[in-house]
């Protein structure tokens, strides 16, 4: 079994000559061109960035200095997709639970019987990274939760996996110190049994120790691998973090000049409990705390109040829309088009595989193009394919704090690109490429992927990792879970019943038989 070590940055490699990569005679996605395509283009990449784009054969480049030439014939080149919200630990938890409201869904998730060693965390992260790369996602924002809170051995394992896979990753370790939903139940006379979910704060390191681990993580990993790996601050969510912890997260973000990522008003119950306990809506609360600003991204943000979209637009925070998990857990519908109209920056995310079951951003793109087309919304306000793809690229770049460096095919942009095979069934016959990309493609046309100027997928094959070996090792680790029953099954059922009762009390809903 591989030993997971921290990186050694004490000795920096000597500077090397510029490395050139040339994509030759490709078709570029170009919304302002006739047919929304620009055929016959060359793209020159120098180290991590795009150096030049122009008609094939027109670029000033010494062929003797080009280390690699990729033939772009019958290939559509576009910016890589960005998955702006997921949880890498859940890559081994797909198909774990039927659809349940979030507060109920969390309970069996924490009761899962997997033995989360650092090696298994590494494999889980790697599995999701490979799925994303093979379906055209070049960057991910991982809101990393673990069964041990913020624990260095798991954070290091996660970063090693992203390093090995070759994907661009910003990792925001989830940190929390309260649960206002459970507290609302206790105030109503409920006594919750011992369970990995209800006992988590007692089982984890103290919050001060976790903050220290978080700071060490940032000091160790931030901006490593030529900037491909980054560290964010990840307060779990409004009702999961005390005001003191949110202030600490803000201070860490300022100290290390990095981004913040958190859940916000994902469910109706969350929104109600936040109002009950904090005396105001979640978005107003975050604004008053000073957390809303460029570089802060909010996952979900479904249960918004009047004026919330204006606050989000004014502060420059990014909202990450997760349509599939929102539907899977019945959380509600984020007002996608209205948010764009009011100037809110919107990104897209898959969410974790336990609430989506896949890490394929083309699934997310298509669902975004479908779930908002409702009869009570003027059809002129339904999301349009260019808006959706902009959210999946430029919106994601904003969530990563890379708005000026990522999401476009132009000189000085980071070279995160995918090449799609125009001979694939998704593009035959070829009409509007944006319609094809949103409604027809589901990742099968992805031929090659470049991240930070390096080819990590070619001909549909991952360059850096033995996929079959990864799958086999995961099977060996997880085989016992097929027959093993959780020891906390009885407590899980009790808490599910209690939280179901709490939902109906707070939301004043009657059980429908």
Helices and strands as residue ranges (DSSP letters): E 20-29, G 34-36, E 37-46, E 49-55, G 63-65, E 66-71, E 75-79, E 81-86, G 88-92, H 102-110, H 118-134, E 137-142, H 152-165, E 168-175, H 180-187, H 200-203, H 207-221, E 229-235, G 238-240, H 243-256, E 260-264, H 268-278, H 282-289, E 296-300, H 308-315, E 318-321, H 323-328, H 336-341, E 345-348, H 361-371, G 379-381, H 385-390, I 391-395, H 396-399, E 417-421, G 425-427, H 433-435, I 436-440, E 446-451, E 454-458, E 461-462, H 467-478, G 479-482, H 489-507
